[in-house]
Every structure is written in structure tokens, then in C-alpha cells.
Amino acid sequence: MSFLETTRIAYDTVAESYAEFIEDDLPNRPVERSVLGLFAEVAGGGPVVEVGCGQGRVAAHLDALGVDAAGIDLSPEMIAQARKRYPGLRFEVGTMTALDLPDAGLAGLVAWYSIIHVPPALHPDLFLEFRRVLRPGGFLLLAFHVGDETRHVTAAYGHDNLSYDAHRLPPERVADQLVEAGFAMVAQTIRQPIGWEPMPQAFLLATLGTD
Ligand SMILES: C[S@@+](CC[C@H](N)C(=O)[O-])C[C@H]1O[C@@H](n2cnc3c(N)ncnc32)[C@H](O)[C@@H]1O
């Protein structure tokens, strides 16, 4: 099975419990809210798409900050959770590796803990796809777990019948790949672990700036 199939099956399986697990996260995460606030400011009113939106909380947070935000996710069950929670927002099934979006249409793209499910060897091509859909001057925001290893997940969120991969990533390598893909780095925030987290968290903001 391909990584897209194993990831989709896993998130379809955990959709309801994952949606509940993650629901209260942002109110307790001031660093994340400040990063999203910065992104909302530089992306202006949008349009912005969150790829790998899950149950929709990040797109909804951006919407509440005045951004025209929509979500795309590989998992139909996660999209069902997002539509149920935020019926006023647009959520569609799709893969970030081949976005069903026109060239140069977006002011911003967010991938919040979702590139972690794309094999790192494919990230250079993934970042070119992100570049394709962003307009000149557009902004890209990535969030991911810091590290340099792949975790094969068999149990999570109350389910023990899972089989998918999650990749921890070195921020320096991701930043280099973004620059290679034509982005300019704007800001890199590394937050130290909180609570159950075993590793720091990275938030990278990049732009297709024209100056
Ligand atoms: C860890 S969850 C994060 C969800 C959401 N961004 C959040 O922070 O609440 C990862 C999400 O990425 C989605 N995903 C994984 N690979 C994807 C792909 N290739 N295209 C679109 N979505 C993907 C999964 O289905 C899942 O909903």
C-alpha cells in the first residue's frame, strides 16, 4: 500500500477520537497562537488553504482572525469531522501532493503537522507543489515535530489497529529545501516541549516574496 493509502486509512479510523483529542489544543498554546497570528497578518485576508486540515481547528482559528480560510485533507472521515464542527467553512478531500488548485491563486498555505506524513524524500517535490499554488508574495507556514527519524505508528487515540508513518524533521534541512524550492525564509520558531511531548516543535514561515 502507498503512504497515501496507509495514512488515509489511519485517519479515517481515528477521525472521531483524534478530533476530540486535539480540540482543546490551541487555547493552551500561546506560541502556536502567536505564529498563526503572524501568518494571518502577513497573509492579509487570504485566500488561505490549510492542507492536512484534520478536524478544521486551525482553518477555523484563521477564519476567526479574519482570514478567508479553507481546508483540504486526505481523509474523508476527517473532512466529515471538519464539516460537522465548522459548517460555515469550506473543507474538501484531497492530497497535498497533487493539489486540485489553480496556479498562483493563494495568498497563503498552511501545513500544520501534516507534512509529517509525507516521506521526507518527497519533500522537495511537495514544496514545489506548494509554490505552484501560491501567488508571488504569498506565504507558507509549516508546523512539525523536530527530529530526524520515522516513527511507525500502530496504536494511537484509543485505536490499536493502525499502521502508518510519522516523520520528525530537522528544521535546518526543511528550511534549506524551502529555499531550494524558491522560497525565502521569514521566521523560524522552535518551541520547547510541553507536557507529554518528547521533542521540540518547529514553526517555519516562508514567502515567495518579490523583493
Ligand atoms: C496530525 S493531523 C493534523 C490535523 C490538523 N492540521 C491539526 O493540527 O489539527 C495530520 C492530518 O494530515 C492529513 N494528511 C496526511 N497526509 C496528507 C496528504 N498527503 N494530503 C492531505 N492531508 C494529509 C491527515 O489525514 C490528518 O488529518
The ligand as an ORCA input file, in Angstrom:
! r2SCAN-3c Opt
* xyz 0 1
  C      -1.619     15.223     12.780
  S      -3.054     15.559     11.825
  C      -3.122     17.359     11.895
  C      -4.501     17.892     11.585
  C      -4.642     19.423     11.690
  N      -3.690     20.109     10.844
  C      -4.496     19.857     13.118
  O      -3.405     20.317     13.510
  O      -5.465     19.718     13.875
  C      -2.496     15.244     10.177
  C      -3.576     15.402      9.123
  O      -2.947     15.431      7.833
  C      -3.747     14.685      6.938
  N      -2.888     14.269      5.818
  C      -1.858     13.389      5.852
  N      -1.299     13.261      4.644
  C      -1.992     14.078      3.805
  C      -1.903     14.386      2.416
  N      -0.995     13.792      1.622
  N      -2.769     15.298      1.905
  C      -3.710     15.886      2.694
  N      -3.856     15.611      4.007
  C      -2.997     14.728      4.567
  C      -4.287     13.550      7.775
  O      -5.422     12.934      7.191
  C      -4.588     14.262      9.093
  O      -5.897     14.773      9.120
*
